[in-house]
Amino acid sequence: MLVKSAEFVTSAVKPTQYPEALLPEVAFAGRSNVGKSSLINTLVNRKRLVKTSSTPGRTQLINFFTVNQNLSLVDLPGYGYARVPESVRRHWGPMIETYLKGRETLRAVVLILDIRRIPGIEEQNFIDWLSLYGRAAILVLTKADKLSKSAQKKQRRAIAGALNVDETALTLFSAKTRQGLPQVWSAIERVTGDE
């Protein structure tokens, strides 16, 4: 996709704060510090549209962005390890679930996984939950540049096995080298009908 414009719209914690549901939406989810913000910034070809941080758990709200005035990208708070108070973490679950269950314009969720880590039960549960609610999942393995080509293949196979999905369902991605960028956009365009 040729990105002509990308802008921040709003942050929200509840449906009354969401922007009007006019555009197809694709949400981005993953563990804290998995490279979610870097992936979105690379997709829209901006360095700092989405704030990145080395401190896990920086995204604490649901952040809405508009691309080319015809697509909405939604950055969800990371789950798992995060340096935030427990009370804040407990609030994230219901906030994210409310969005994922009820947002009528949501077309897919990009689940971001660090290629160097074998996913656990949280990721499998998340994929099962998306399936239960009829939400398409786009699976992306970030930080591919941190591994050699042979190690990438080996990890991709192991992650596919852990998630019980076909290897071809996992897109290798690197914000640094831009590996996988066209494939991620293709997957987004398929689910938003923008091919």
C-alpha positions, 0 to 999 in steps of 0.5 A, a space after each residue: 500500500 502506498 501510504 500518503 497520510 498517517 495520523 493519530 486520531 485519539 486514545 480511548 479506554 471505553 467505547 464512548 471514547 472510540 472514534 466514529 466507526 466509519 473505516 475498516 480497522 485492523 488492531 495490533 496486539 502482542 506481548 509488551 516489548 514485542 515490537 508493536 509500535 515499530 511494526 506500525 511505524 514501519 507500515 506507515 513509513 513514519 519514525 515516530 507516529 507511534 511512540 516506541 519505548 524500551 520500557 515494557 507496557 508503555 501503551 496503556 490506552 487503545 490508540 487509533 490512527 488513520 491511514 490515507 483517510 480510508 483505514 484505521 490502525 489500532 494499537 492495543 496495550 501489550 499483555 504479559 510482562 509490563 512495568 506498570 502497577 497491577 491495578 492498571 494491568 487488571 484494567 487492560 484485559 476488560 478494556 481490550 476484550 470490550 474493544 475486540 468483541 464489540 467493534 463492528 468495523 474491526 476486520 482483523 487483529 495482527 498478533 505480533 510475536 517475537 521470533 526469538 520466543 516460543 509462544 505460550 498459553 496466552 498467545 494460544 488462548 488469544 488466537 482461540 478467543 479471536 477464532 471464537 468471536 470470528 475475528 481474523 488473525 494475522 500472525 507476524 514474527 517480529 525482530 527477524 533480523 536478530 536471527 540468521 536465515 537458518 535460525 529464522 526457519 527453525 524458529 518459524 517451524 517451532 512457533 508454528 508447532 506451538 501455535 498449531 498453525 501452518 508455517 505459511 501463516 507466520 510472516 517474518 518481519 523486521 522493522 530494521 530491514 523492512 523484511 516482510 513489509 509487503 506481506 503484512 500490507 497484503 494480509 491487511 489489504 485482503 481483510 479490509 477489501 482494499 486489494 
